[in-house]
């Protein structure tokens, strides 16, 4: 996903407001879209800025991203 350009080693840590990070994520959402990729120090983070996208990825497609294998015998 798109996102702001990270600095070497630090990533995007200096761009994020530590007291109100959601304001920074909202600004990035207006610029880059509902799904944003950010690097904070050595950790890669995906920020979801839309309830519709969050439901589609985390609720409707949760079987695709889950660590547990699908067992048809449980149904």
Secondary structure, 3 states (H helix, E strand, C coil): CCCCCCECCCECHHHCCCCCHHHHHHHHHHHHCCEEEEEECCEEEEEECCHHHHHHHHHHCHHHHCCCCCCHHHC
